[in-house]
């Protein structure tokens, strides 16, 4: 799992731009607390809890990526257990941040991300929906909600997420399409409650979208730069 976090400039209301990596957002620079007698405001406490959660997510993703590279089942299980501990710790911190500042859409997005990594797909969807109510054009939340839909085999909604991204953010659309391709491969090996007709219909759709994305790549700014 790629997770790259970059410090972001932050306004008084946490109106920050988000990276295209991971759950989006990254750490927020700590705001001046004023004099020594200044008591942290709820917004400042939310920021601190959020930043602490981001650090836990970084560690969890590193552990998860390391587990995926392990050949030894026992070591892989140990690394995955440690990753889950860090995701659980991060989830508590992001949840606390939203309790302190309910408008912090980046924290809601991370509540979704950590829940999803822990297998709590319904809770993840609730959090992503909340983030998108606060910021409807939040592309990172749209992408990761698509991953959660895949986890629940809600294929129609996963398609909708991809199409929304394809029209506005080809990079994130490509990342979701890669996850869809992996989902097809996994379910062909183990259907896990998906009937064969639905699986092959979705596989055909993913294949078609892959072709379209390839054919139109040069029409995007990213594709045009790559062609030079």
Backbone as CSV, one residue per row, in Angstrom:
resi,resn,N_x,N_y,N_z,CA_x,CA_y,CA_z,C_x,C_y,C_z
1,UNK,0.849,-1.188,0.000,0.000,0.000,0.000,0.878,1.229,0.000
2,UNK,0.690,2.163,-0.965,1.540,3.318,-0.986,0.996,4.355,-0.038
3,UNK,1.824,4.884,0.812,1.390,5.925,1.728,2.490,6.964,1.805
4,UNK,2.277,8.112,1.225,3.234,9.191,1.270,2.530,10.391,1.859
5,UNK,3.076,10.947,2.939,2.423,12.052,3.598,3.288,13.287,3.482
6,UNK,2.695,14.399,3.102,3.413,15.642,2.949,2.787,16.690,3.862
7,UNK,3.621,17.506,4.541,3.055,18.573,5.370,2.214,19.499,4.514
8,UNK,1.130,19.989,5.080,0.218,20.826,4.314,-0.003,22.148,5.019
9,UNK,-0.128,23.210,4.240,-0.482,24.495,4.815,-1.900,24.401,5.331
10,UNK,-2.179,25.095,6.448,-3.508,24.962,7.050,-4.045,26.324,7.415
11,UNK,-5.283,26.578,7.071,-5.953,27.815,7.465,-6.557,27.599,8.834
12,UNK,-7.197,28.636,9.328,-7.790,28.562,10.654,-8.838,27.480,10.750
13,UNK,-9.481,27.152,9.633,-10.549,26.146,9.629,-10.074,24.828,9.055
14,UNK,-8.748,24.613,9.022,-8.172,23.376,8.488,-8.518,23.170,7.021
15,UNK,-8.650,24.228,6.251,-8.981,24.082,4.827,-7.700,23.781,4.081
16,UNK,-7.292,22.509,4.085,-6.034,22.117,3.490,-6.274,21.373,2.201
17,UNK,-5.270,21.413,1.332,-5.300,20.572,0.137,-4.802,19.203,0.514
18,UNK,-5.237,18.170,-0.232,-4.889,16.797,0.103,-3.999,16.191,-0.954
19,UNK,-3.079,15.312,-0.527,-2.248,14.606,-1.472,-3.064,13.513,-2.131
20,UNK,-2.496,12.907,-3.167,-3.189,11.826,-3.878,-2.798,10.469,-3.328
21,UNK,-2.151,10.464,-2.194,-1.662,9.203,-1.659,-2.441,8.811,-0.417
22,UNK,-2.466,7.490,-0.191,-3.057,6.976,1.024,-4.468,7.462,1.218
23,UNK,-4.803,7.781,2.462,-6.140,8.234,2.744,-6.310,9.708,2.498
24,UNK,-5.239,10.400,2.116,-5.324,11.821,1.836,-5.138,12.645,3.078
25,UNK,-4.507,13.776,2.932,-4.408,14.700,4.048,-3.015,14.880,4.558
26,UNK,-2.419,13.851,5.149,-1.098,14.018,5.729,-1.172,14.831,7.007
27,UNK,-0.005,15.074,7.603,0.037,15.834,8.840,-0.234,17.304,8.591
28,UNK,-0.692,17.978,9.627,-0.925,19.415,9.592,0.097,20.090,10.492
29,UNK,0.754,21.155,10.015,1.718,21.860,10.867,1.048,22.349,12.137
30,UNK,1.726,22.179,13.265,1.160,22.630,14.531,1.026,24.142,14.540
31,UNK,-0.107,24.610,15.022,-0.337,26.046,15.086,0.253,26.613,16.369
32,UNK,0.696,27.880,16.341,1.223,28.509,17.561,0.171,28.484,18.653
33,UNK,0.614,28.152,19.845,-0.299,28.060,20.972,-0.399,29.368,21.762
34,UNK,0.351,30.398,21.337,0.318,31.648,22.085,1.233,31.574,23.296
35,UNK,0.894,32.297,24.338,1.716,32.319,25.542,1.620,31.029,26.318
36,UNK,2.467,30.925,27.350,2.527,29.693,28.135,1.223,29.421,28.861
37,UNK,0.417,30.476,29.074,-0.843,30.282,29.799,-2.002,29.944,28.859
38,UNK,-1.707,29.887,27.564,-2.767,29.633,26.589,-3.227,28.178,26.669
39,UNK,-4.524,27.990,26.887,-5.081,26.637,26.906,-5.443,26.246,25.483
40,UNK,-5.038,25.049,25.027,-5.345,24.623,23.653,-6.851,24.635,23.403
41,UNK,-7.234,25.159,22.272,-8.639,25.151,21.888,-9.017,23.753,21.409
42,UNK,-10.315,23.442,21.331,-10.713,22.145,20.780,-10.164,21.905,19.381
43,UNK,-10.116,22.951,18.541,-9.581,22.795,17.186,-8.106,22.432,17.217
44,UNK,-7.354,23.049,18.136,-5.927,22.735,18.263,-5.721,21.320,18.798
45,UNK,-6.565,20.912,19.736,-6.487,19.547,20.245,-6.838,18.546,19.156
46,UNK,-7.817,18.886,18.324,-8.197,18.011,17.213,-7.037,17.850,16.240
47,UNK,-6.366,18.956,15.952,-5.210,18.909,15.059,-4.117,18.004,15.620
48,UNK,-3.848,18.127,16.923,-2.818,17.312,17.557,-3.172,15.829,17.499
49,UNK,-4.429,15.510,17.774,-4.876,14.117,17.729,-4.802,13.577,16.306
50,UNK,-5.180,14.420,15.350,-5.119,14.045,13.936,-3.682,13.729,13.531
51,UNK,-2.754,14.619,13.858,-1.353,14.411,13.468,-0.776,13.152,14.104
52,UNK,-1.147,12.886,15.342,-0.687,11.669,16.001,-1.238,10.435,15.299
53,UNK,-2.484,10.521,14.856,-3.084,9.413,14.120,-2.386,9.161,12.800
54,UNK,-1.991,10.235,12.106,-1.280,10.083,10.836,0.024,9.318,11.036
55,UNK,0.736,9.627,12.103,1.994,8.914,12.391,1.726,7.416,12.591
56,UNK,0.634,7.091,13.283,0.288,5.678,13.473,-0.057,5.004,12.148
57,UNK,-0.754,5.729,11.273,-1.099,5.161,9.969,0.159,4.896,9.148
58,UNK,1.112,5.813,9.180,2.365,5.606,8.460,3.033,4.307,8.909
59,UNK,3.095,4.117,10.222,3.729,2.913,10.768,2.922,1.664,10.392
60,UNK,1.608,1.770,10.482,0.747,0.627,10.159,0.894,0.221,8.701
61,UNK,0.936,1.206,7.805,1.077,0.891,6.385,2.436,0.272,6.079
62,UNK,3.469,0.750,6.764,4.791,0.148,6.582,4.782,-1.314,7.027
63,UNK,4.147,-1.570,8.171,4.064,-2.944,8.676,3.244,-3.827,7.738
64,UNK,2.146,-3.283,7.224,1.296,-4.045,6.312,2.033,-4.368,5.015
65,UNK,2.778,-3.393,4.496,3.551,-3.623,3.270,4.643,-4.654,3.517
66,UNK,5.277,-4.586,4.693,6.303,-5.567,5.032,5.726,-6.965,5.160
67,UNK,4.530,-7.063,5.720,3.883,-8.369,5.858,3.601,-8.986,4.496
68,UNK,3.193,-8.144,3.540,2.883,-8.650,2.202,4.123,-9.213,1.502
69,UNK,5.301,-8.750,1.920,6.546,-9.232,1.304,7.108,-10.458,2.007
70,UNK,6.509,-10.840,3.128,7.028,-11.951,3.917,6.666,-13.304,3.302
71,UNK,7.645,-14.192,3.262,7.392,-15.563,2.816,7.048,-16.478,3.976
72,UNK,7.500,-16.108,5.158,7.257,-16.925,6.343,5.879,-16.592,6.912
73,UNK,4.952,-17.534,6.954,3.590,-17.265,7.437,3.548,-16.716,8.859
74,UNK,4.417,-17.243,9.734,4.407,-16.790,11.127,4.832,-15.330,11.228
75,UNK,5.873,-14.964,10.491,6.333,-13.573,10.508,5.310,-12.655,9.847
76,UNK,4.669,-13.150,8.809,3.649,-12.365,8.148,2.487,-12.083,9.097
77,UNK,2.055,-13.105,9.815,0.952,-12.935,10.764,1.332,-11.957,11.869
78,UNK,2.579,-12.033,12.340,3.040,-11.144,13.406,3.041,-9.693,12.926
79,UNK,3.533,-9.468,11.700,3.562,-8.111,11.147,2.146,-7.581,10.941
80,UNK,1.240,-8.434,10.478,-0.146,-8.014,10.291,-0.818,-7.664,11.615
81,UNK,-0.504,-8.428,12.658,-1.063,-8.134,13.981,-0.577,-6.774,14.482
82,UNK,0.709,-6.502,14.272,1.258,-5.205,14.691,0.621,-4.070,13.891
83,UNK,0.389,-4.322,12.594,-0.256,-3.307,11.757,-1.664,-3.014,12.270
84,UNK,-2.396,-4.063,12.634,-3.759,-3.869,13.136,-3.753,-3.058,14.429
85,UNK,-2.757,-3.283,15.271,-2.663,-2.514,16.514,-2.491,-1.026,16.213
86,UNK,-1.643,-0.730,15.223,-1.407,0.667,14.860,-2.641,1.283,14.197
87,UNK,-3.329,0.516,13.352,-4.556,1.026,12.740,-5.606,1.306,13.817
88,UNK,-5.699,0.423,14.792,-6.668,0.615,15.877,-6.330,1.855,16.693
89,UNK,-5.036,2.042,16.966,-4.598,3.230,17.700,-4.921,4.491,16.908
90,UNK,-4.642,4.460,15.594,-4.925,5.619,14.742,-6.413,5.910,14.695
91,UNK,-7.227,4.871,14.595,-8.677,5.053,14.529,-9.186,5.800,15.761
92,UNK,-8.690,5.447,16.923,-9.115,6.126,18.153,-8.754,7.611,18.103
93,UNK,-7.566,7.902,17.573,-7.112,9.301,17.522,-7.907,10.112,16.503
94,UNK,-8.188,9.519,15.360,-8.982,10.236,14.355,-10.413,10.433,14.830
95,UNK,-10.960,9.425,15.501,-12.311,9.553,16.053,-12.355,10.671,17.081
96,UNK,-11.323,10.734,17.917,-11.249,11.805,18.915,-11.159,13.164,18.240
97,UNK,-10.409,13.244,17.150,-10.290,14.508,16.422,-11.646,14.963,15.895
98,UNK,-12.447,14.026,15.384,-13.772,14.399,14.866,-14.719,14.799,15.994
99,UNK,-14.505,14.240,17.172,-15.333,14.634,18.319,-15.016,16.062,18.751
100,UNK,-13.752,16.446,18.603,-13.328,17.789,18.975,-13.663,18.817,17.897
101,UNK,-13.603,18.385,16.648,-13.896,19.275,15.517,-14.614,18.469,14.443
102,UNK,-15.926,18.501,14.490,-16.731,17.677,13.576,-16.624,18.116,12.128
103,UNK,-16.040,19.296,11.858,-15.899,19.779,10.484,-14.595,19.320,9.833
104,UNK,-13.790,18.569,10.547,-12.471,18.165,10.051,-12.638,16.970,9.101
105,UNK,-12.894,17.264,7.844,-13.211,16.201,6.882,-12.036,15.260,6.648
106,UNK,-10.791,15.777,6.804,-9.632,14.894,6.635,-9.618,13.790,7.695
107,UNK,-10.018,14.146,8.913,-10.060,13.157,9.987,-11.165,12.136,9.725
108,UNK,-12.308,12.583,9.217,-13.374,11.642,8.871,-12.897,10.662,7.795
109,UNK,-12.133,11.177,6.850,-11.602,10.318,5.800,-10.682,9.248,6.374
110,UNK,-9.859,9.645,7.335,-8.963,8.679,7.971,-9.721,7.708,8.884
111,UNK,-10.822,8.153,9.476,-11.680,7.217,10.214,-12.150,6.129,9.261
112,UNK,-12.520,6.542,8.049,-12.909,5.554,7.043,-11.764,4.647,6.652
113,UNK,-10.601,5.225,6.420,-9.447,4.440,5.976,-9.039,3.394,7.009
114,UNK,-8.920,3.816,8.259,-8.486,2.874,9.294,-9.536,1.803,9.541
115,UNK,-10.811,2.180,9.509,-11.862,1.167,9.636,-11.777,0.152,8.503
116,UNK,-11.548,0.656,7.289,-11.469,-0.253,6.144,-10.285,-1.196,6.281
117,UNK,-9.152,-0.691,6.715,-7.982,-1.550,6.874,-8.177,-2.587,7.979
118,UNK,-9.097,-2.302,8.889,-9.429,-3.253,9.957,-10.583,-4.178,9.559
119,UNK,-11.101,-4.005,8.330,-12.179,-4.866,7.852,-13.567,-4.401,8.220
120,UNK,-13.665,-3.186,8.772,-14.973,-2.647,9.176,-15.546,-1.807,8.028
121,UNK,-16.023,-2.480,6.990,-16.391,-1.775,5.762,-17.607,-0.868,5.929
122,UNK,-18.620,-1.307,6.650,-19.806,-0.481,6.827,-19.463,0.790,7.598
123,UNK,-18.659,0.656,8.643,-18.233,1.836,9.405,-17.379,2.749,8.544
124,UNK,-16.568,2.157,7.675,-15.741,2.952,6.765,-16.627,3.769,5.830
125,UNK,-17.670,3.143,5.286,-18.572,3.859,4.381,-19.255,5.028,5.084
126,UNK,-19.668,4.814,6.308,-20.306,5.891,7.067,-19.365,7.080,7.213
127,UNK,-18.104,6.798,7.514,-17.127,7.869,7.691,-16.823,8.574,6.375
128,UNK,-16.662,7.802,5.288,-16.419,8.421,3.985,-17.600,9.295,3.563
129,UNK,-18.813,8.816,3.811,-19.998,9.603,3.481,-19.993,10.925,4.248
130,UNK,-19.559,10.867,5.500,-19.520,12.087,6.314,-18.489,13.056,5.748
131,UNK,-17.313,12.528,5.380,-16.279,13.389,4.787,-16.786,14.056,3.514
132,UNK,-17.524,13.306,2.707,-18.005,13.829,1.431,-19.186,14.783,1.607
133,UNK,-19.918,14.666,2.687,-20.941,15.679,2.963,-20.273,17.015,3.285
134,UNK,-19.132,16.950,3.962,-18.400,18.165,4.310,-17.659,18.740,3.109
135,UNK,-17.166,17.855,2.245,-16.411,18.279,1.059,-16.769,17.350,-0.102
136,UNK,-17.814,17.672,-0.834,-18.318,16.768,-1.881,-17.315,16.437,-2.980
137,UNK,-16.331,17.308,-3.226,-15.369,17.052,-4.295,-14.077,16.416,-3.779
138,UNK,-14.126,15.825,-2.611,-12.929,15.238,-1.984,-12.597,13.923,-2.691
139,UNK,-11.720,14.010,-3.690,-11.445,12.865,-4.566,-10.894,11.668,-3.810
140,UNK,-10.034,11.901,-2.820,-9.453,10.791,-2.072,-10.534,9.977,-1.363
141,UNK,-11.528,10.659,-0.811,-12.621,9.940,-0.136,-13.466,9.173,-1.139
142,UNK,-13.657,9.743,-2.331,-14.414,9.035,-3.368,-13.688,7.748,-3.749
143,UNK,-12.360,7.849,-3.926,-11.599,6.643,-4.286,-11.687,5.587,-3.193
144,UNK,-11.422,5.975,-1.960,-11.378,4.981,-0.894,-12.756,4.461,-0.519
145,UNK,-13.788,5.240,-0.772,-15.133,4.692,-0.621,-15.358,3.600,-1.676
146,UNK,-14.776,3.795,-2.864,-14.840,2.758,-3.894,-14.194,1.466,-3.440
147,UNK,-13.062,1.560,-2.735,-12.416,0.366,-2.187,-13.331,-0.326,-1.178
148,UNK,-14.002,0.473,-0.355,-14.914,-0.113,0.638,-16.084,-0.803,-0.051
149,UNK,-16.594,-0.212,-1.127,-17.669,-0.865,-1.883,-17.200,-2.220,-2.418
150,UNK,-15.963,-2.266,-2.897,-15.422,-3.550,-3.375,-15.374,-4.565,-2.235
151,UNK,-14.974,-4.105,-1.055,-14.894,-5.013,0.087,-16.235,-5.604,0.466
152,UNK,-17.314,-4.896,0.122,-18.669,-5.363,0.418,-19.340,-5.973,-0.814
153,UNK,-18.587,-6.109,-1.904,-19.112,-6.642,-3.179,-20.253,-5.791,-3.729
154,UNK,-20.239,-4.511,-3.430,-21.244,-3.584,-3.961,-20.682,-3.008,-5.263
155,UNK,-20.780,-3.812,-6.297,-20.058,-3.536,-7.533,-20.616,-2.343,-8.304
156,UNK,-21.919,-2.157,-8.296,-22.501,-1.020,-8.987,-22.005,0.297,-8.427
157,UNK,-21.934,0.386,-7.099,-21.476,1.614,-6.464,-19.969,1.802,-6.648
158,UNK,-19.229,0.698,-6.706,-17.796,0.791,-7.003,-17.582,1.353,-8.407
159,UNK,-18.414,0.920,-9.357,-18.342,1.462,-10.722,-18.615,2.970,-10.718
160,UNK,-19.640,3.374,-9.995,-19.984,4.795,-9.938,-18.820,5.615,-9.382
161,UNK,-18.146,5.077,-8.374,-17.001,5.777,-7.793,-15.903,5.946,-8.835
162,UNK,-15.655,4.883,-9.590,-14.622,4.953,-10.627,-14.978,5.992,-11.683
163,UNK,-16.221,5.996,-12.150,-16.635,6.925,-13.199,-16.557,8.369,-12.715
164,UNK,-16.884,8.605,-11.454,-16.771,9.957,-10.895,-15.322,10.415,-10.898
165,UNK,-14.414,9.512,-10.569,-12.993,9.857,-10.554,-12.438,10.016,-11.967
166,UNK,-12.901,9.179,-12.874,-12.376,9.186,-14.241,-12.604,10.540,-14.907
167,UNK,-13.699,11.178,-14.564,-14.008,12.466,-15.181,-13.262,13.615,-14.532
168,UNK,-12.698,13.393,-13.349,-12.054,14.503,-12.656,-10.667,14.258,-12.122
169,UNK,-10.295,13.012,-11.891,-8.979,12.721,-11.316,-8.513,11.368,-11.841
170,UNK,-7.847,11.388,-12.988,-7.455,10.140,-13.642,-6.470,9.326,-12.787
171,UNK,-5.624,10.005,-12.025,-4.640,9.282,-11.215,-5.326,8.403,-10.178
172,UNK,-6.275,8.974,-9.459,-6.985,8.190,-8.452,-7.903,7.166,-9.098
173,UNK,-8.452,7.507,-10.269,-9.273,6.535,-10.996,-8.442,5.316,-11.356
174,UNK,-7.198,5.536,-11.783,-6.318,4.423,-12.142,-6.016,3.549,-10.935
175,UNK,-5.869,4.180,-9.774,-5.596,3.406,-8.564,-6.795,2.540,-8.178
176,UNK,-7.995,3.089,-8.326,-9.185,2.297,-8.028,-9.361,1.187,-9.058
177,UNK,-9.040,1.464,-10.317,-9.146,0.438,-11.356,-8.182,-0.714,-11.078
178,UNK,-6.998,-0.403,-10.590,-6.042,-1.454,-10.216,-6.620,-2.329,-9.106
179,UNK,-7.280,-1.706,-8.142,-7.921,-2.471,-7.064,-9.046,-3.337,-7.612
180,UNK,-9.772,-2.830,-8.597,-10.841,-3.614,-9.213,-10.275,-4.828,-9.936
181,UNK,-9.172,-4.650,-10.631,-8.532,-5.768,-11.320,-8.084,-6.829,-10.316
182,UNK,-7.539,-6.380,-9.191,-7.125,-7.315,-8.146,-8.340,-8.037,-7.564
183,UNK,-9.445,-7.299,-7.385,-10.676,-7.903,-6.859,-11.146,-9.012,-7.789
184,UNK,-11.126,-8.770,-9.087,-11.555,-9.791,-10.054,-10.678,-11.026,-9.941
185,UNK,-9.357,-10.829,-9.878,-8.450,-11.965,-9.752,-8.693,-12.755,-8.491
186,UNK,-8.881,-12.055,-7.374,-9.112,-12.731,-6.093,-10.424,-13.524,-6.123
187,UNK,-11.464,-12.952,-6.708,-12.767,-13.618,-6.687,-12.894,-14.719,-7.733
188,UNK,-12.075,-14.672,-8.740,-12.038,-15.816,-9.646,-11.386,-17.012,-8.944
189,UNK,-10.439,-16.738,-8.069,-9.813,-17.811,-7.298,-10.717,-18.269,-6.163
190,UNK,-11.484,-17.327,-5.608,-12.387,-17.638,-4.504,-13.592,-16.707,-4.589
191,UNK,-14.706,-17.159,-5.178,-15.871,-16.292,-5.420,-16.394,-15.568,-4.187
192,UNK,-16.271,-16.181,-3.013,-16.656,-15.530,-1.749,-18.036,-14.884,-1.807
193,UNK,-19.018,-15.654,-2.251,-20.395,-15.179,-2.237,-20.828,-14.407,-3.460
194,UNK,-19.954,-14.248,-4.436,-20.312,-13.538,-5.675,-20.654,-14.569,-6.741
195,UNK,-21.840,-14.454,-7.348,-22.214,-15.448,-8.362,-21.389,-15.236,-9.634
196,UNK,-21.229,-16.314,-10.375,-20.365,-16.301,-11.549,-20.756,-15.274,-12.587
197,UNK,-22.045,-15.090,-12.805,-22.507,-14.136,-13.816,-22.129,-12.707,-13.433
198,UNK,-22.349,-12.361,-12.170,-22.002,-11.014,-11.702,-20.496,-10.789,-11.776
199,UNK,-19.742,-11.814,-11.422,-18.283,-11.704,-11.451,-17.786,-11.447,-12.860
200,UNK,-18.269,-12.238,-13.813,-17.779,-12.089,-15.182,-18.287,-10.803,-15.832
201,UNK,-19.476,-10.377,-15.463,-19.987,-9.108,-15.976,-19.112,-7.950,-15.489
202,UNK,-18.757,-8.006,-14.213,-17.896,-6.961,-13.652,-16.501,-7.038,-14.266
203,UNK,-15.988,-8.248,-14.445,-14.665,-8.428,-15.054,-14.639,-7.839,-16.460
204,UNK,-15.720,-8.040,-17.218,-15.809,-7.493,-18.564,-15.828,-5.967,-18.532
205,UNK,-16.565,-5.403,-17.580,-16.626,-3.952,-17.432,-15.252,-3.383,-17.086
206,UNK,-14.549,-4.034,-16.165,-13.210,-3.584,-15.772,-12.260,-3.635,-16.966
207,UNK,-12.354,-4.697,-17.752,-11.515,-4.818,-18.943,-11.802,-3.698,-19.944
208,UNK,-13.078,-3.407,-20.144,-13.464,-2.332,-21.060,-12.952,-0.977,-20.576
209,UNK,-13.087,-0.738,-19.275,-12.627,0.535,-18.731,-11.106,0.641,-18.817
210,UNK,-10.407,-0.468,-18.662,-8.949,-0.450,-18.796,-8.554,-0.048,-20.209
211,UNK,-9.260,-0.581,-21.200,-8.996,-0.237,-22.602,-9.264,1.240,-22.860
212,UNK,-10.395,1.728,-22.360,-10.748,3.142,-22.550,-9.710,4.048,-21.895
213,UNK,-9.298,3.686,-20.678,-8.305,4.499,-19.968,-6.992,4.537,-20.736
214,UNK,-6.603,3.404,-21.293,-5.364,3.341,-22.064,-5.457,4.170,-23.335
215,UNK,-6.589,4.083,-24.017,-6.768,4.801,-25.277,-6.850,6.306,-25.095
216,UNK,-7.335,6.751,-23.935,-7.525,8.183,-23.715,-6.459,8.793,-22.807
217,UNK,-5.450,8.009,-22.447,-4.427,8.513,-21.525,-3.733,9.747,-22.072
218,UNK,-3.500,9.794,-23.384,-2.790,10.924,-23.978,-3.611,12.204,-23.973
219,UNK,-4.911,12.089,-23.669,-5.767,13.264,-23.638,-5.685,13.996,-22.311
220,UNK,-5.119,13.362,-21.296,-4.979,13.999,-19.994,-3.684,14.782,-19.940
221,UNK,-3.582,15.711,-19.009,-2.347,16.472,-18.872,-1.190,15.565,-18.499
222,UNK,-1.459,14.553,-17.646,-0.412,13.618,-17.259,0.068,12.819,-18.473
223,UNK,-0.915,12.368,-19.285,-0.562,11.597,-20.469,0.185,12.416,-21.486
224,UNK,-0.207,13.670,-21.654,0.471,14.535,-22.606,1.910,14.765,-22.202
225,UNK,2.147,14.950,-20.911,3.530,15.132,-20.451,4.350,13.879,-20.693
226,UNK,3.722,12.698,-20.467,4.456,11.431,-20.643,4.821,11.196,-22.096
227,UNK,4.057,11.782,-23.028,4.300,11.559,-24.448,5.487,12.354,-24.983
228,UNK,5.883,13.400,-24.243,6.982,14.228,-24.715,8.329,13.612,-24.349
